[in-house]
Amino acid sequence: MNTIDDISFLTKLKKPPKKLYYKGNLELLNMPKVSIVGSRKMSVYTKNLVLSLSSALAKRGVCVVSGAAIGVDITAHNAAYPNTIAVFGNGLDIIYPASNAKIISQIYQNSLALSEYEPDTPAMGFRFLERNRIVVGLSQALVVAQADFRSGSLQSARLAREMGVPVYVLPQRINESMGTNELLGKNLANLIYDVDEFAKNFSQIDQASQINEDDEVVKFIKENDSFDEVYANFGDLIYEYELDGKVEILGTKVVIK
């Protein structure tokens, strides 16, 4: 089993582990990182927002960190893959939970899995709480996507405040996700009102540098920004460019971002 003995990247932790076991790509530790945690029983609304948020972060070169649990965690990993780090509350020779075996195996190969526990260490409740401090300590920000009162995700939010890591929540309806609504109501968290704007705050990638000047779509828009003309020539491809942040559709016009 591979180990990381220099854990100076976890300086935010009061009691860091002596070493970490890992599988996968250590280069992900050099990327900007945002942690996303939340309920195992998330709503469909939350799932869709987590998918959008994780995807937007990954496209901008931001690594998404989570705990590989069912619900919010594994949704975040899936959407950000391969730009994702999973922190486990068990030895890495044990795939837990078994329901997430497929994506966990992919993370082992192409992303990064971390654990402070030796091989053969089983998953237990208190180890999930210990894992949470590493999930928080790795990142520049913590997003609590959905949480009820007495949720483990609220403990992560408390840890984040102690470490000076800013906490963010997604907009939720009254009487749903009461934990995140309380964080927001008590000014203990910031609201993510625009997924793309949030992702841009943590990106080290200059979006303009990602645009290929020889791209035929880009060339066409520079000479003719009429949406009707662009759509007539490239069809639904223009919407893919918009989702990738390369262009913006403004009514009857298309502009390069």
N, C-alpha and C positions, 0 to 999 in steps of 0.2 A: 504494500500500500504506500503510495507517495505521500510525503508530508511537507508542510511549509513550516519551517522553524523560525523564520524571521517574520513576525506578525506586527511589524511596526505600522502597518496600514490600519491597525485597529486601536489607534491611540485614543479614541473617544471612550473606550471601555475602561471602567475603574478596575475590573478584574478580568483582564483578557485571558484566553486560554494559553497554555504554554506552547502549543503547536496546533496545527490544523491538518487534518487528512483531506486529500483532494483527489478528484478524478476530473479530467478534462483540460480545458484551455486556460492557463493562468494569465494570459494576456488580457482577459476580460477584467482583471483587477485594475488595469491601467485606464479603463474607460470611466467617464462620468457615470455615476450610479444613482438610481432612484429605487427605493424599496416600496413595494405594493403589498399590503396585507389586508385581511378581512375575513368575513364570515364564511364558514364552510357551507352554509345554507343561503347562498346569495340569491337575490331576485334576478329575473331575466333582465330587468332594467340595469342592475348593477353589472351583470355579466357583459352586456353590450358596451357599457362605458369602460370597463376594464380592458376589454378587447381593443377598443379604440385608443385608449390611453397608452397601453403597453406597446401597441403597434406604432403609434406616433413617436414614442420615445426611442424605440429600436431603430426606426428609419432615420432618426437624427443622431445615431451613434451613441445613444445612451443605453447602458446596461440595466436591465430590470432585475432586482433582487427580491426573492421571496422564500417561503418555507416549504414549498412542494406539497402542501396539504391539499385536500379536495376543496372545491369551491373557488374563492378568489385567487388563492395562491397559484394553483395549477393553470387557471385561466390566464393569469399574467405571464407565466412562463411560456405557455403555448403561443401567445400572441407576440411575444418578444423574441422567441427562438430564432436564431441561436444566440442572440445578445442577451443572455440571462444567466444569473447565478442562483443556484438553489442551496439553501443551508438546511442541513438535516439534524434532527434530534435523535439520531441513531447511527450506528456504524454504517459505512458506505457499502459494505458487502451485503447489507440487508436492504432490499428495495421496499420502502414503506412510504405511503400506503400502496398495497398491491394494485389497487384500481388505477393508479397513476403510473404503472410499470412502463408503459410504452414511452411516454414523454420523459420519464426519469432516465431510462436507458439512453435516450437520445441526448439528454443533458450530459450524462456521463461521457459520451463520445465527442460531442461537438460544442458543448457549452462548458459550464463549470459547476461542480458539486463540491461543497465544503461541509466538514463536520469536525467537531472537537473530540468526538468519541471514537474509541478504538474499534476495530472490527469485532463483530459479534455482539456489540452493545445494542440491546433492543430499544425500541421507541417506548418512552414513558412520559406521562403528563408533565412532570417537572423538567424533563429534558427539552420539551417544546418551549417552555418559558426561558430556559437557558439559551436555547437556539435563538430566541427572539432578539436578544441583546446583540448578537452578531449580525442578524439581518438589518437591524437599525444602525449599528456601528459602521457598517460598510458604506453607507450611502450619504448623499448630500441632502436628501429629503425623504420623508416617509409619507406615503399616501395610505390612509385608512379608508378603504373603499366602502365597506359596510360593516357595522358592528352594533350589537345590542349591548345593554348594560351588562357588566361583569364579563365582558368578552376579553379573551387574551390579546386581541388587537388593541384594546384600550391600555393594557399594560405596555404594549409596544409604544403607544403614544406617550405614555408617562416616561418611559426610558428615553425616547427621543428628546423630550423637553429637558431632561437631566443632562443629556449629551450636547444640547444646543443644536439639535437637528430639527429644522422646520417641519411642522406637521401640516398635511393637507387632507381635505376630505372631498368627496364627491357630493353634489347636490342631491338630497333625498327628501321624500315627502314627510310631512308630519305623521308621527306614530309609526314610521318605518325607519330602521337603522337609528334607533334612539341614541345609541352611543355616539355616533358621529355627529348627530344633530346637537347633542349636549356639548361636545367639544367646540362646535361652531358657535353655539349660543353663549358659551363662557369665554369666547375669544382665545381658545386654546388651540385652534387650528385655522388654517386659511382655506378658502373655498376655491376649487378648480372650476372656473366658469367657462373656460375654453381650453380644450385638450391640446390643440396645436400650439397655442401661446404658452401653455405650461411646459410643453416639451421643448420649445425653443429656449426657454430659460436655462436649461441644463445641457444644451447641445454645444459641442465643440466644433461642429461642422458648419461652415459657411454655406448656406443653402445655394447661394449664387454659384459657388465653385462646383456644385454638383451638376449643374446644367451643362450639358454637352452642346457647345455652340454649333457643332456640325449636325446636330439632331434636326431632321427634316421638319418636325413639328415646330420646334423652336424657331427655325429659319422662317417658316411660313407665317407664324404669329408676328414676328418682327416686321414683316412686310404687309400683313393684313390681319388686323386684330378683331375683325368681325366674327362674332360667335357663329353665325349662320354659315359663313364661308369656311371657318375652321372645322365645324361639325360636318359640313358637306364633304370635306376632303378626308377627315380622319375618324369620323363617327365617334363611338363611345370611348375611343382611346383618349380623348381629351379629358374625360372624367377620371381616368386613371392618372393622368398627369396632375390633375387637381388634387387627388388623394395623396399623391406623392409629394405635394408641396411645390411642384415645379411651376404651376400656373395658377391663376385665380380667375374665375369667371365672374365678371361684373356686369350683370344684365346682358346687354347686346355685345359686350366686348370681352376679349380674353387678354390677360396681361401676364407677362413673365414675372415671376416672383424673385 
